[in-house]
Amino acid sequence: MNRTSIETAVGIFMLIGIACVGYLTIKLGRMQLIGGDHYTVSAHFQSVSGLRIGASVEMAGVPVGRVEDITLDLQREDAKVLLNIENHIKLTDDVMASVKTSGLIGDKFILLTLGGSDDLLSDGDEITETESAVDIQGLIGKYAFGGVE
């Protein structure tokens, strides 16, 4: 009987350990299970070169969300980006979304700049003011081969 109680205690301890590892994996990976405290807005860009799913969405240098999905919109012939924004962040309908680079050769992220409107975006709405990523390689190529006037 003593052996059974020790095995039961070890089993319970292992289950608690596995549950803790699972919880930390989800929290540290910034994953969300069903639902979450985010809402989704979309934005269309001419170019999102270098932007990845999971990239940060920032406002004034503070992370306020993540890039959920990047797809090609064949009708508009541009890139459609879905952004997960935290619920407590209220975006106005004249917000501007820009693809920026952190550092000289760093990762791409979305920078949101608020406007002055009082109308708020809700889940599923679209950001109409966007600014695509700057093509550094194209600029260097134009400069190096005399394409800049």
C-alpha positions, 0 to 999 in steps of 0.5 A: 500500500505504501508503494501505491501512494508513492506512485500516485504522488509521483504521478500527480507531481508529473501532471502538475509539472506538465501543466506548468510547462504547457502554460509557460509555453503558451504564455511565453510564445504569446499564443492565445487559446480560444478568443483572447483580448484582441480584435482584428483590423486589416490594412492593404499595402503595396509592399510588405517586403520582409514583414512576417506573421507574428511581427510586432504592431507598435504605437509610439514604440509600445507593442499593442498587437501582432501581425496575424496574417499576410495574404495577396489580394488579387483583386486590388493587386496588393498585400492584405495584412490582418492585425491583432490589436489589444482590446484596450487600444482604441484606433480611430478611423484615420489611423495610419499604418506604416511598415517600418524597420527596427535598426538598419537591417532589423526586423520589420514591424507595423507602426500605427500613428493616430489621427484626430478623428472621434470615430473608432475602428471595430473588429473587422474594419479596415485601416485606409491610410497605409505606407509601404516598406521602403525598398533599401536595395532598390534605392541603393541600386538606383544610386549605384547605377545612376538612376537617381536624379 
